Amino acid sequence: MNAEPPERVGLGELGERGLIRRIRRSAAATGAAPGVEVGIGDDTAVLAVPAGHKLLATTDLLIEDVHFRRISAAPSDIGWKALAVNLSDIAAMGGIPRWALVALAVPAETDVESVDAFYAGMAEAAAPHGVTVVGGDTSVSPGGWTVNVTLLGIHPGEPRLRSHARAGDAVAVTGSLGASAAGLHALEIGLDRARDAGLTGARLAEITRAHLRPRARVVEGRWLGQAPGVHAMMDCSDGLATDLAHVCRESGVGARVRLDRVPVAAAAHETARALGGDAREWGVRGGEDYELLLTCDPAAADRLVAGLAEATGTALTVIGRIEGTAGEIVFVDADGSTVPMRGGYEHFHG
């Protein structure tokens, strides 16, 4: 005879205070990051910033059916991604992530186990970087899930800014692009259909993991943030085309990008062949890869490529140059012919 599955506990039975106690125990189990004098339990956290360091602060809002879909993202995936996108912002400054504040609103019928899984996923993303949840808020939502994470970090020197690109700089990107967009495509058409089209389980796991559980380049950001010759840096969250446009606008420069040099993930190419789609489009416009985009002194490019690979195992690829009319980005093929390329995702645009 099969055992009955354990009955799931609703938040209505636990109550807000009970939920906060549960979250506090979960946060305490992961240990405290340096500098936490008072964590969850008071009106505010009390944090000590090391002498000589700058404080970094970033926040990201994730809304159900805008940034994730519960049909394809488990609560643990949502928790992971909510923290990872903020880790990526700190990484883009060359900083050290330290303390997170988490606001979570969920429907009243949500069970406690789902909330536990959400915080467990967040703890998984936080652990390699020593990040501690030190506060936040909880609320009932009349619709789907809404998550807001504020992440604080520190920097011992000068953060890398979008506004520091210089004429003549090389443009480079870490890792590869397009796997997240490929994963989203596979999730939206259905994993069974993707398997039937010939994608292996390993490849599907790779692209869905890239979308649901992106890896923030924190170690790479710290290395690049200290490396001589790096000028501007940001993360690729909205797509290479959109994010490079941010750098150019803030720096008052233009850019020329060689599309044949953009490191599009092999998994994106394979997915496009099996399911239909444009891998290059995913790599340039897809977004949510959370790689680091940077500009650097062209004389330093080879040293940075070799140094980052040796220090972290992560590839750095030079894809273009800062040149031309301020605010204008020109994409070209290997033969130099111009290729029209729209920007990536932007909220409020139809």
Secondary structure, 3 states (H helix, E strand, C coil): CCCCCCCCCEHHHHHHHHHHHHHHHHHHHCCCCCCEEECCCCCCCEECCCCCCEEEEEEEEEEECCCECCCCCCHHHHHHHHHHHHHHHHHHCCCEEEEEEEEEEECCCCEHHHHHHHHHHHHHHHHHHCCEEEEEEEEECCCCCEEEEEEEEEECCCCCEHHHCCCCCEEEEECCECHHHHHHHHHHHCHHHHHHCCCCHHHHHHHHHHHHCCCCCHHHHHHHHHCCCEEEEEECCCCHHHHHHHHHHHHCCCEEEEHHHCCECHHHHHHHHHHCCCHHHHHHHCCCCCCEEEEECHHHHHHHHHHHHHHHCCCEEEEEEECCCCCCEEEECCCCCECCCCCCCCCCCC
